[in-house]
């Protein structure tokens, strides 16, 4: 099935879409961060040309260049600077650890990594950068900026007036970014999104939800996360909204204080972070917000409850995405919001649902459309891409779509356990634990069991969690006994990734180590 995408503007590259946005919305302030020195469209275009030319002088055309920066005006200028001169940004996840970052650098064929001394010092990443310097050249943008002279500024002035004459011509089908999947279920995979994938996804969201150019979009998510890059940077800038960048989603108190100060209209974040913001926010901290969008992980009932009871009238819209789909696949609408679902599919996106043996409801979701990636980076050759069979991306998610087109995520194929011959959704079991202890964070994994094939393990930060309480709730609510974990690991903190997603790789390791002990 598919809803048509409005294609009046035709396919565009990342930089040409930026130029077109300036023509459409006028030379307004479009980008700001906590330094509070906003840039207009022209300011962004000039800065991108000036910095980009410096980087182009030390790189080759179409070279993949690593970016290791937090959400800020600097990362946006750097991203557009690479595009202005025909280079390909590779966004590196600075929270994923030395081994994963080195693997990403190797997988993408990155020779140079762009970063900033202020960020590395504040984030205490000096040792990490020293390790990365053994596999790639570290380029300090602070030093690069110091070399910018009068000639560079004159060049930027002219390029700002006639950007199409100065930018390196690329194709909408050429790479727009290389990102790496979160690795919440295994090793991160390199995803190559074309420029058109990214621009198309921005258009899909804008066609689905009317965005007012007078709004301010507040982005605390990192740009190595596709939600942060597309939703927090490209979407607002290409649709005429000011994009406010904040360097860390972890600063709950600072973020909720900043929201009214910058007149934020839309807040993007994951459930983990939104739950934290709602807990520390006073009612008027969210007063300027039109709605809040949650993605990247399931929104817990407790988070919905927090928003419903503390911030009356503020809609929390749950969406669903995948890095491979640039990333927005479905999202609820302010006027058509169905909590418990992730909303309706994006315009222009084709989908099919294949049945999965042993799982009676829903099926495995496959996607094809203008926002779906070209393919994964080949493990054998950094410059090769393993194309998708027939253009279809296998999400690995089990979903159900109702007669009105609302999508419900039932779990991942990998997140089902076979216990006594029955398929049990680990996501549903987490929901059971959340119903019993809504204020705590829970994760469920399975480990081998000699009697029943697999055994469920609940990892929770609830200190007094016990099996008997879970079993009692299951009996009184008609939940199957198979869905009750027989083993509970109580932890101080349930591990999460830098994006806020549950880190199932570490949790699985914890469960297996505990079993072996």
Kinemage of the C-alpha trace (Angstrom):
@kinemage 1
@onewidth
@group {chain A} dominant
@subgroup {mainchain}
@vectorlist {calphas} color= white
{ca unk a 1} P 0.000 0.000 0.000
{ca unk a 2} L 1.111 3.599 -0.508
{ca unk a 3} L -0.050 7.206 -0.020
{ca unk a 4} L 1.318 9.486 -2.816
{ca unk a 5} L 4.129 11.956 -2.029
{ca unk a 6} L 3.807 15.492 -3.378
{ca unk a 7} L 6.636 15.754 -5.930
{ca unk a 8} L 6.036 19.260 -7.339
{ca unk a 9} L 9.564 20.407 -6.387
{ca unk a 10} L 11.209 17.314 -7.904
{ca unk a 11} L 14.168 15.463 -6.426
{ca unk a 12} L 16.812 17.698 -4.841
{ca unk a 13} L 20.241 17.461 -3.283
{ca unk a 14} L 20.844 18.470 0.332
{ca unk a 15} L 22.488 21.793 -0.552
{ca unk a 16} L 20.065 22.749 -3.306
{ca unk a 17} L 17.194 22.066 -0.886
{ca unk a 18} L 18.820 24.536 1.537
{ca unk a 19} L 19.097 27.176 -1.217
{ca unk a 20} L 15.455 26.575 -2.200
{ca unk a 21} L 14.366 26.977 1.447
{ca unk a 22} L 16.024 30.416 1.595
{ca unk a 23} L 14.219 31.422 -1.590
{ca unk a 24} L 10.886 30.207 -0.198
{ca unk a 25} L 11.056 31.473 3.395
{ca unk a 26} L 13.292 34.540 3.072
{ca unk a 27} L 16.578 35.221 4.820
{ca unk a 28} L 15.356 34.568 8.357
{ca unk a 29} L 17.131 33.233 11.455
{ca unk a 30} L 17.224 29.488 11.013
{ca unk a 31} L 19.842 28.009 13.352
{ca unk a 32} L 20.825 28.569 16.981
{ca unk a 33} L 22.497 26.772 19.882
{ca unk a 34} L 23.262 27.463 23.525
{ca unk a 35} L 25.836 30.120 22.605
{ca unk a 36} L 22.800 32.161 21.461
{ca unk a 37} L 24.386 33.575 18.288
{ca unk a 38} L 21.808 32.631 15.646
{ca unk a 39} L 22.524 32.232 11.939
{ca unk a 40} L 20.242 33.213 9.058
{ca unk a 41} L 19.950 31.078 5.921
{ca unk a 42} L 22.598 33.273 4.272
{ca unk a 43} L 24.794 33.094 7.353
{ca unk a 44} L 24.591 29.292 7.295
{ca unk a 45} L 25.274 29.117 3.555
{ca unk a 46} L 28.304 31.456 3.821
{ca unk a 47} L 29.737 29.649 6.848
{ca unk a 48} L 29.287 26.288 5.101
{ca unk a 49} L 31.127 27.502 1.996
{ca unk a 50} L 34.018 29.012 3.960
{ca unk a 51} L 34.578 26.060 6.289
{ca unk a 52} L 33.815 23.565 3.538
{ca unk a 53} L 36.486 25.033 1.244
{ca unk a 54} L 39.088 24.616 3.982
{ca unk a 55} L 38.093 20.976 4.435
{ca unk a 56} L 37.972 20.447 0.656
{ca unk a 57} L 41.613 21.587 0.421
{ca unk a 58} L 42.670 18.604 2.559
{ca unk a 59} L 40.279 15.975 1.110
{ca unk a 60} L 39.352 14.460 -2.248
{ca unk a 61} L 36.046 14.928 -4.142
{ca unk a 62} L 33.397 12.461 -2.855
{ca unk a 63} L 35.671 11.480 0.052
{ca unk a 64} L 33.913 10.254 3.178
{ca unk a 65} L 34.820 12.506 6.096
{ca unk a 66} L 34.131 11.632 9.735
{ca unk a 67} L 32.315 14.093 12.007
{ca unk a 68} L 32.697 13.719 15.784
{ca unk a 69} L 30.668 16.598 17.213
{ca unk a 70} L 27.643 17.169 19.472
{ca unk a 71} L 24.393 18.828 18.382
{ca unk a 72} L 25.396 22.449 17.793
{ca unk a 73} L 25.583 25.088 15.092
{ca unk a 74} L 29.118 23.797 14.451
{ca unk a 75} L 27.993 20.311 13.438
{ca unk a 76} L 25.317 21.752 11.106
{ca unk a 77} L 27.786 24.141 9.422
{ca unk a 78} L 30.282 21.274 9.058
{ca unk a 79} L 27.649 18.942 7.583
{ca unk a 80} L 26.522 21.509 4.998
{ca unk a 81} L 30.145 22.552 4.380
{ca unk a 82} L 31.015 19.042 3.255
{ca unk a 83} L 27.977 18.976 0.954
{ca unk a 84} L 28.808 22.383 -0.534
{ca unk a 85} L 32.062 20.904 -1.788
{ca unk a 86} L 30.934 17.414 -2.752
{ca unk a 87} L 32.207 15.482 0.268
{ca unk a 88} L 30.232 12.843 2.196
{ca unk a 89} L 29.620 13.267 5.946
{ca unk a 90} L 30.066 10.177 8.127
{ca unk a 91} L 28.462 10.787 11.528
{ca unk a 92} L 30.389 9.047 14.318
{ca unk a 93} L 28.736 8.032 17.580
{ca unk a 94} L 31.061 9.348 20.297
{ca unk a 95} L 29.118 7.416 22.974
{ca unk a 96} L 29.606 3.994 21.394
{ca unk a 97} L 33.162 3.345 22.613
{ca unk a 98} L 36.556 3.062 20.962
{ca unk a 99} L 36.025 -0.350 19.331
{ca unk a 100} L 32.732 0.613 17.644
{ca unk a 101} L 34.041 3.986 16.427
{ca unk a 102} L 37.183 2.399 14.987
{ca unk a 103} L 35.023 -0.233 13.292
{ca unk a 104} L 32.851 2.555 11.811
{ca unk a 105} L 35.897 4.465 10.551
{ca unk a 106} L 37.208 1.317 8.876
{ca unk a 107} L 33.820 0.278 7.477
{ca unk a 108} L 33.213 3.704 5.868
{ca unk a 109} L 36.779 4.178 4.613
{ca unk a 110} L 37.224 7.385 6.636
{ca unk a 111} L 40.710 8.962 6.521
{ca unk a 112} L 40.003 12.190 8.431
{ca unk a 113} L 37.826 12.907 11.470
{ca unk a 114} L 36.617 16.461 12.136
{ca unk a 115} L 36.155 17.448 15.773
{ca unk a 116} L 36.596 20.384 18.179
{ca unk a 117} L 38.897 20.823 21.193
{ca unk a 118} L 36.212 22.464 23.348
{ca unk a 119} L 33.873 19.510 22.868
{ca unk a 120} L 36.550 16.862 23.443
{ca unk a 121} L 37.718 18.604 26.637
{ca unk a 122} L 34.211 19.141 28.044
{ca unk a 123} L 33.122 15.590 27.202
{ca unk a 124} L 36.407 14.160 28.589
{ca unk a 125} L 37.112 12.288 25.361
{ca unk a 126} L 40.858 13.054 25.127
{ca unk a 127} L 41.872 9.395 25.523
{ca unk a 128} L 39.314 8.316 22.931
{ca unk a 129} L 40.603 10.831 20.369
{ca unk a 130} L 44.188 9.741 21.037
{ca unk a 131} L 43.124 6.150 20.252
{ca unk a 132} L 41.229 7.201 17.108
{ca unk a 133} L 44.324 9.064 15.884
{ca unk a 134} L 45.942 5.651 15.330
{ca unk a 135} L 43.444 4.845 12.547
{ca unk a 136} L 42.521 8.273 11.106
{ca unk a 137} L 43.866 11.824 11.006
{ca unk a 138} L 42.198 14.075 13.594
{ca unk a 139} L 41.389 17.515 12.172
{ca unk a 140} L 40.711 20.182 14.804
{ca unk a 141} L 38.082 22.582 13.484
{ca unk a 142} L 39.274 25.178 16.023
{ca unk a 143} L 42.647 25.260 14.213
{ca unk a 144} L 40.968 25.301 10.790
{ca unk a 145} L 38.851 28.327 11.760
{ca unk a 146} L 41.959 30.248 12.840
{ca unk a 147} L 43.271 30.046 9.272
{ca unk a 148} L 40.181 31.790 7.852
{ca unk a 149} L 41.299 35.154 6.461
{ca unk a 150} L 39.910 38.060 4.461
{ca unk a 151} L 40.097 36.185 1.161
{ca unk a 152} L 38.039 33.323 2.623
{ca unk a 153} L 35.453 35.757 3.939
{ca unk a 154} L 35.158 37.468 0.540
{ca unk a 155} L 34.719 34.047 -1.028
{ca unk a 156} L 31.933 33.302 1.480
{ca unk a 157} L 30.291 36.639 0.710
{ca unk a 158} L 30.170 35.893 -3.030
{ca unk a 159} L 29.113 32.263 -2.492
{ca unk a 160} L 26.277 33.438 -0.246
{ca unk a 161} L 24.982 35.640 -3.083
{ca unk a 162} L 25.267 32.994 -5.805
{ca unk a 163} L 25.394 29.615 -4.073
{ca unk a 164} L 24.448 27.534 -7.134
{ca unk a 165} L 27.494 28.882 -9.001
{ca unk a 166} L 29.851 28.000 -6.192
{ca unk a 167} L 28.577 24.676 -4.877
{ca unk a 168} L 29.946 21.442 -6.314
{ca unk a 169} L 27.200 19.821 -8.360
{ca unk a 170} L 26.120 16.428 -7.063
{ca unk a 171} L 23.113 14.214 -7.794
{ca unk a 172} L 20.104 13.556 -5.547
{ca unk a 173} L 21.060 9.870 -5.751
{ca unk a 174} L 24.594 10.498 -4.451
{ca unk a 175} L 25.352 9.822 -0.768
{ca unk a 176} L 23.890 12.287 1.712
{ca unk a 177} L 25.283 10.726 4.866
{ca unk a 178} L 26.739 7.532 6.259
{ca unk a 179} L 25.226 6.622 9.626
{ca unk a 180} L 25.534 3.595 11.839
{ca unk a 181} L 22.617 1.731 13.366
{ca unk a 182} L 22.396 1.992 17.145
{ca unk a 183} L 23.711 -1.499 17.765
{ca unk a 184} L 21.073 -2.168 20.431
{ca unk a 185} L 20.821 -5.795 19.226
{ca unk a 186} L 24.312 -6.380 17.802
{ca unk a 187} L 27.219 -4.742 15.982
{ca unk a 188} L 26.307 -1.390 14.328
{ca unk a 189} L 25.830 -1.538 10.546
{ca unk a 190} L 26.808 1.231 8.128
{ca unk a 191} L 23.778 2.774 6.412
{ca unk a 192} L 24.233 4.850 3.250
{ca unk a 193} L 21.366 7.301 2.784
{ca unk a 194} L 21.208 9.249 -0.459
{ca unk a 195} L 20.672 12.998 -0.457
{ca unk a 196} L 17.198 12.430 -1.845
{ca unk a 197} L 16.414 9.881 0.915
{ca unk a 198} L 16.942 12.670 3.479
{ca unk a 199} L 15.197 15.462 1.570
{ca unk a 200} L 12.277 13.153 0.708
{ca unk a 201} L 11.811 12.173 4.358
{ca unk a 202} L 11.637 15.858 5.342
{ca unk a 203} L 8.955 16.383 2.675
{ca unk a 204} L 7.044 13.306 3.833
{ca unk a 205} L 6.856 14.584 7.419
{ca unk a 206} L 5.894 18.096 6.249
{ca unk a 207} L 3.125 16.662 4.066
{ca unk a 208} L 1.866 14.568 6.988
{ca unk a 209} L 1.947 17.344 9.634
{ca unk a 210} L 1.570 21.072 8.883
{ca unk a 211} L 4.671 22.823 10.222
{ca unk a 212} L 4.493 26.582 10.820
{ca unk a 213} L 7.665 28.442 9.695
{ca unk a 214} L 7.297 30.676 12.776
{ca unk a 215} L 7.897 27.695 15.054
{ca unk a 216} L 11.153 26.771 16.806
{ca unk a 217} L 12.181 23.112 16.838
{ca unk a 218} L 14.280 22.104 19.843
{ca unk a 219} L 16.731 19.271 19.196
{ca unk a 220} L 18.635 17.705 22.111
{ca unk a 221} L 19.386 14.498 20.174
{ca unk a 222} L 22.830 13.846 18.662
{ca unk a 223} L 23.223 14.083 14.894
{ca unk a 224} L 24.904 10.671 14.756
{ca unk a 225} L 21.344 9.475 15.458
{ca unk a 226} L 19.180 9.736 12.334
{ca unk a 227} L 16.246 11.090 14.373
{ca unk a 228} L 18.492 13.945 15.527
{ca unk a 229} L 19.906 14.632 12.054
{ca unk a 230} L 16.717 14.497 9.973
{ca unk a 231} L 14.115 15.478 12.563
{ca unk a 232} L 16.222 17.927 14.543
{ca unk a 233} L 18.285 19.598 11.807
{ca unk a 234} L 17.228 18.996 8.189
{ca unk a 235} L 13.443 18.993 8.656
{ca unk a 236} L 13.190 22.399 10.405
{ca unk a 237} L 15.789 24.107 8.224
{ca unk a 238} L 14.255 22.876 4.961
{ca unk a 239} L 10.736 23.785 6.154
{ca unk a 240} L 11.546 27.308 7.382
{ca unk a 241} L 11.570 26.611 11.142
{ca unk a 242} L 14.394 27.682 13.430
{ca unk a 243} L 16.419 24.644 14.540
{ca unk a 244} L 17.729 25.034 18.096
{ca unk a 245} L 20.551 22.587 18.825
{ca unk a 246} L 21.417 21.427 22.346
{ca unk a 247} L 24.575 19.324 22.898
{ca unk a 248} L 23.301 16.609 25.250
{ca unk a 249} L 19.895 15.046 25.922
{ca unk a 250} L 21.087 14.140 29.434
{ca unk a 251} L 20.822 17.705 30.818
{ca unk a 252} L 17.153 17.465 31.822
{ca unk a 253} L 17.049 20.493 34.140
{ca unk a 254} L 18.908 22.800 31.739
{ca unk a 255} L 16.739 21.701 28.797
{ca unk a 256} L 13.381 22.298 30.496
{ca unk a 257} L 14.583 25.740 31.651
{ca unk a 258} L 15.738 26.600 28.129
{ca unk a 259} L 12.539 25.550 26.309
{ca unk a 260} L 10.466 28.652 27.245
{ca unk a 261} L 13.499 30.951 26.904
{ca unk a 262} L 13.944 30.041 23.234
{ca unk a 263} L 10.173 29.867 22.627
{ca unk a 264} L 10.409 26.213 21.591
{ca unk a 265} L 7.367 24.945 19.672
{ca unk a 266} L 8.282 21.311 19.002
{ca unk a 267} L 10.515 19.026 21.055
{ca unk a 268} L 12.018 15.834 19.629
{ca unk a 269} L 13.375 13.163 21.988
{ca unk a 270} L 13.202 9.512 22.987
{ca unk a 271} L 10.966 8.087 25.715
{ca unk a 272} L 13.900 7.772 28.129
{ca unk a 273} L 14.698 11.468 27.949
{ca unk a 274} L 11.116 12.749 27.737
{ca unk a 275} L 10.308 10.836 30.913
{ca unk a 276} L 13.203 12.595 32.664
{ca unk a 277} L 12.180 16.033 31.331
{ca unk a 278} L 8.575 15.555 32.451
{ca unk a 279} L 9.710 14.631 35.965
{ca unk a 280} L 11.776 17.801 36.494
{ca unk a 281} L 9.608 20.268 34.544
{ca unk a 282} L 7.140 22.703 36.025
{ca unk a 283} L 3.892 23.077 34.048
{ca unk a 284} L 4.980 26.407 32.536
{ca unk a 285} L 8.316 25.000 31.300
{ca unk a 286} L 6.368 23.317 28.474
{ca unk a 287} L 3.965 26.220 27.940
{ca unk a 288} L 5.366 27.243 24.529
{ca unk a 289} L 5.302 23.707 23.102
{ca unk a 290} L 2.651 22.848 20.484
{ca unk a 291} L 3.432 19.132 20.707
{ca unk a 292} L 6.223 16.698 21.575
{ca unk a 293} L 7.422 13.905 19.280
{ca unk a 294} L 8.842 10.678 20.690
{ca unk a 295} L 10.689 8.144 18.581
{ca unk a 296} L 13.479 5.535 18.533
{ca unk a 297} L 11.910 3.427 21.319
{ca unk a 298} L 8.454 2.530 22.645
{ca unk a 299} L 6.777 5.205 24.753
{ca unk a 300} L 5.920 3.729 28.147
{ca unk a 301} L 2.434 4.130 29.612
{ca unk a 302} L 4.022 5.971 32.527
{ca unk a 303} L 5.411 8.643 30.193
{ca unk a 304} L 2.012 9.142 28.559
{ca unk a 305} L 0.504 9.387 32.054
{ca unk a 306} L 3.079 11.996 33.121
{ca unk a 307} L 2.277 14.191 30.134
{ca unk a 308} L -1.489 13.737 30.484
{ca unk a 309} L -1.571 14.630 34.173
{ca unk a 310} L 1.122 17.303 34.448
{ca unk a 311} L 0.886 19.149 31.131
{ca unk a 312} L -2.800 19.300 30.235
{ca unk a 313} L -3.458 19.725 26.533
{ca unk a 314} L 0.149 19.023 25.457
{ca unk a 315} L 0.096 16.174 22.948
{ca unk a 316} L 2.812 13.527 23.065
{ca unk a 317} L 2.999 12.047 19.561
{ca unk a 318} L 4.667 8.673 19.255
{ca unk a 319} L 6.378 7.835 15.980
{ca unk a 320} L 8.360 4.988 14.511
{ca unk a 321} L 11.443 5.021 12.384
{ca unk a 322} L 14.556 3.226 11.241
{ca unk a 323} L 17.977 4.583 10.315
{ca unk a 324} L 17.520 2.727 7.016
{ca unk a 325} L 14.402 4.853 6.271
{ca unk a 326} L 16.037 8.229 6.941
{ca unk a 327} L 14.380 7.613 9.588
{ca unk a 328} L 10.654 8.522 9.843
{ca unk a 329} L 8.320 5.676 8.831
{ca unk a 330} L 5.134 6.557 10.734
{ca unk a 331} L 4.060 9.173 13.267
{ca unk a 332} L 0.905 10.269 15.021
{ca unk a 333} L -0.702 13.597 14.080
{ca unk a 334} L -1.652 16.379 16.551
{ca unk a 335} L -5.294 16.065 15.421
{ca unk a 336} L -5.226 12.275 14.928
{ca unk a 337} L -3.274 10.968 17.887
{ca unk a 338} L -3.823 7.363 18.984
{ca unk a 339} L -1.617 6.556 21.992
{ca unk a 340} L -0.449 2.960 21.888
{ca unk a 341} L 0.156 3.226 18.140
{ca unk a 342} L 2.940 4.973 16.227
{ca unk a 343} L 0.501 6.718 13.894
{ca unk a 344} L 0.107 6.380 10.139
{ca unk a 345} L 2.662 5.701 7.408
{ca unk a 346} L 4.514 8.500 5.635
{ca unk a 347} L 3.293 9.567 2.177
{ca unk a 348} L 5.143 7.872 -0.680
{ca unk a 349} L 6.116 4.843 1.388
{ca unk a 350} L 5.199 1.327 0.256
{ca unk a 351} L 4.853 -1.410 2.834
{ca unk a 352} L 4.029 -5.072 3.068
{ca unk a 353} L 3.543 -7.382 6.033
{ca unk a 354} L 4.758 -10.969 5.730
{ca unk a 355} L 3.416 -13.621 8.129
{ca unk a 356} L 5.840 -15.080 10.694
{ca unk a 357} L 5.472 -18.683 11.809
{ca unk a 358} L 4.423 -18.954 15.449
{ca unk a 359} L 3.332 -15.317 15.731
{ca unk a 360} L -0.445 -15.122 15.147
{ca unk a 361} L -0.895 -11.321 15.180
{ca unk a 362} L 0.642 -8.950 12.642
{ca unk a 363} L 3.697 -9.814 10.601
{ca unk a 364} L 7.187 -8.783 9.536
{ca unk a 365} L 7.278 -5.274 8.067
{ca unk a 366} L 9.067 -4.534 4.779
{ca unk a 367} L 9.454 -0.991 3.405
{ca unk a 368} L 10.229 0.564 0.034
{ca unk a 369} L 10.121 4.223 -0.946
{ca unk a 370} L 11.987 7.488 -1.581
{ca unk a 371} L 13.321 7.620 1.984
{ca unk a 372} L 14.582 4.022 2.106
{ca unk a 373} L 18.376 3.630 1.967
{ca unk a 374} L 20.468 2.542 -0.970
{ca unk a 375} L 21.902 -0.256 1.156
{ca unk a 376} L 24.373 -1.220 3.864
{ca unk a 377} L 28.105 -0.703 3.572
{ca unk a 378} L 29.738 -3.879 2.307
{ca unk a 379} L 31.832 -5.703 4.882
{ca unk a 380} L 34.418 -6.456 2.184
{ca unk a 381} L 34.831 -3.026 0.577
{ca unk a 382} L 34.118 0.381 2.185
{ca unk a 383} L 33.160 1.884 -1.176
{ca unk a 384} L 30.702 -0.868 -2.058
{ca unk a 385} L 27.082 -1.010 -0.979
{ca unk a 386} L 25.080 -4.201 -0.571
{ca unk a 387} L 21.845 -3.260 -2.393
{ca unk a 388} L 18.400 -4.170 -1.111
{ca unk a 389} L 16.631 -7.024 -2.890
{ca unk a 390} L 13.952 -5.377 -5.023
{ca unk a 391} L 14.444 -2.164 -3.031
{ca unk a 392} L 12.682 -3.671 0.011
{ca unk a 393} L 14.104 -3.101 3.491
{ca unk a 394} L 13.385 -5.811 6.050
{ca unk a 395} L 12.773 -3.881 9.287
{ca unk a 396} L 12.826 -7.007 11.443
{ca unk a 397} L 9.824 -5.567 13.281
{ca unk a 398} L 6.530 -7.337 13.884
{ca unk a 399} L 3.711 -4.847 13.304
{ca unk a 400} L -0.033 -4.716 12.895
{ca unk a 401} L -1.865 -2.063 10.868
{ca unk a 402} L -5.543 -1.404 11.559
{ca unk a 403} L -8.276 -0.451 9.066
{ca unk a 404} L -7.531 3.283 9.566
{ca unk a 405} L -3.845 2.790 8.803
{ca unk a 406} L -2.547 3.150 12.382
{ca unk a 407} L 0.571 1.096 13.001
{ca unk a 408} L 1.161 -0.871 16.215
{ca unk a 409} L 4.630 -2.240 16.941
{ca unk a 410} L 4.294 -5.689 18.492
{ca unk a 411} L 8.032 -6.326 18.836
{ca unk a 412} L 11.109 -7.302 16.877
{ca unk a 413} L 11.552 -10.742 15.352
{ca unk a 414} L 14.692 -11.018 17.505
{ca unk a 415} L 12.629 -9.975 20.530
{ca unk a 416} L 10.503 -13.120 20.619
{ca unk a 417} L 11.399 -16.166 22.699
{ca unk a 418} L 10.220 -19.722 22.087
{ca unk a 419} L 9.178 -21.155 25.446
{ca unk a 420} L 7.653 -24.627 25.583
{ca unk a 421} L 6.884 -24.338 21.864
{ca unk a 422} L 5.043 -21.007 22.252
{ca unk a 423} L 6.287 -17.662 20.863
{ca unk a 424} L 6.426 -14.974 23.590
{ca unk a 425} L 7.000 -11.280 22.853
{ca unk a 426} L 9.755 -9.886 25.092
{ca unk a 427} L 8.352 -6.400 24.470
{ca unk a 428} L 4.971 -7.519 25.828
{ca unk a 429} L 6.687 -8.999 28.900
{ca unk a 430} L 8.397 -5.631 29.484
{ca unk a 431} L 4.927 -4.096 29.294
{ca unk a 432} L 3.758 -6.500 31.989
{ca unk a 433} L 6.621 -5.425 34.292
{ca unk a 434} L 5.870 -1.750 33.547
{ca unk a 435} L 2.213 -2.283 34.507
{ca unk a 436} L 3.267 -3.685 37.891
{ca unk a 437} L 6.033 -1.150 38.571
{ca unk a 438} L 5.366 1.867 36.308
{ca unk a 439} L 7.974 4.130 37.925
{ca unk a 440} L 10.874 1.771 37.190
{ca unk a 441} L 12.769 0.904 34.011
{ca unk a 442} L 12.697 -2.697 32.793
{ca unk a 443} L 14.270 -4.825 30.078
{ca unk a 444} L 13.595 -8.476 29.277
{ca unk a 445} L 15.939 -10.880 27.490
{ca unk a 446} L 15.921 -14.643 27.029
{ca unk a 447} L 18.622 -17.197 27.767
{ca unk a 448} L 18.800 -20.903 26.834
{ca unk a 449} L 16.906 -23.297 29.094
{ca unk a 450} L 17.358 -27.079 29.010
{ca unk a 451} L 13.712 -27.789 29.898
{ca unk a 452} L 11.669 -25.272 27.891
{ca unk a 453} L 14.096 -24.083 25.217
{ca unk a 454} L 14.399 -20.507 26.511
{ca unk a 455} L 13.936 -18.705 29.812
{ca unk a 456} L 12.923 -15.072 30.403
{ca unk a 457} L 15.130 -12.788 32.504
{ca unk a 458} L 13.817 -9.436 33.764
{ca unk a 459} L 16.516 -6.794 34.340
{ca unk a 460} L 15.085 -3.934 36.401
{ca unk a 461} L 16.073 -0.986 38.581
{ca unk a 462} L 13.140 -1.749 40.907
{ca unk a 463} L 14.838 -2.837 44.160
{ca unk a 464} L 11.947 -4.943 45.518
{ca unk a 465} L 10.896 -6.561 42.219
{ca unk a 466} L 9.895 -10.200 42.707
{ca unk a 467} L 8.479 -13.006 40.583
{ca unk a 468} L 5.468 -13.567 42.852
{ca unk a 469} L 4.167 -10.021 42.285
{ca unk a 470} L 4.492 -10.434 38.488
{ca unk a 471} L 2.732 -13.807 38.589
{ca unk a 472} L -0.099 -12.368 40.689
{ca unk a 473} L -0.641 -9.488 38.228
{ca unk a 474} L -0.537 -11.891 35.258
{ca unk a 475} L -3.178 -14.176 36.849
{ca unk a 476} L -5.540 -11.317 37.726
{ca unk a 477} L -5.266 -9.762 34.240
{ca unk a 478} L -5.416 -12.928 32.166
{ca unk a 479} L -1.801 -12.812 30.975
{ca unk a 480} L -0.296 -16.215 30.149
{ca unk a 481} L 1.973 -17.810 32.743
{ca unk a 482} L 4.650 -18.202 30.033
{ca unk a 483} L 4.965 -14.387 29.949
{ca unk a 484} L 6.125 -14.218 33.582
{ca unk a 485} L 9.950 -14.092 33.919
{ca unk a 486} L 11.207 -16.740 36.325
{ca unk a 487} L 14.467 -14.862 36.918
{ca unk a 488} L 14.949 -11.226 37.995
{ca unk a 489} L 18.221 -9.274 37.948
{ca unk a 490} L 18.019 -6.117 40.060
{ca unk a 491} L 20.435 -3.401 38.940
{ca unk a 492} L 21.187 0.177 39.974
{ca unk a 493} L 20.648 1.342 36.401
{ca unk a 494} L 19.319 -0.424 33.295
{ca unk a 495} L 21.970 0.132 30.567
{ca unk a 496} L 21.036 2.513 27.742
{ca unk a 497} L 22.830 3.694 24.599
{ca unk a 498} L 23.801 7.315 23.955
{ca unk a 499} L 20.539 7.728 22.034
{ca unk a 500} L 18.489 6.706 25.075
{ca unk a 501} L 17.557 3.303 23.649
{ca unk a 502} L 17.815 0.252 25.865
{ca unk a 503} L 21.215 -1.434 25.366
{ca unk a 504} L 20.097 -5.032 24.856
{ca unk a 505} L 23.604 -6.214 23.939
{ca unk a 506} L 24.927 -5.310 27.403
{ca unk a 507} L 21.778 -6.585 29.104
{ca unk a 508} L 22.066 -9.942 27.307
{ca unk a 509} L 25.696 -10.171 28.444
{ca unk a 510} L 24.653 -9.397 32.032
{ca unk a 511} L 22.023 -12.153 31.955
{ca unk a 512} L 24.445 -14.685 30.492
{ca unk a 513} L 27.196 -13.817 32.993
{ca unk a 514} L 24.684 -14.164 35.835
{ca unk a 515} L 23.592 -17.560 34.497
{ca unk a 516} L 27.189 -18.747 34.326
{ca unk a 517} L 27.972 -17.506 37.863
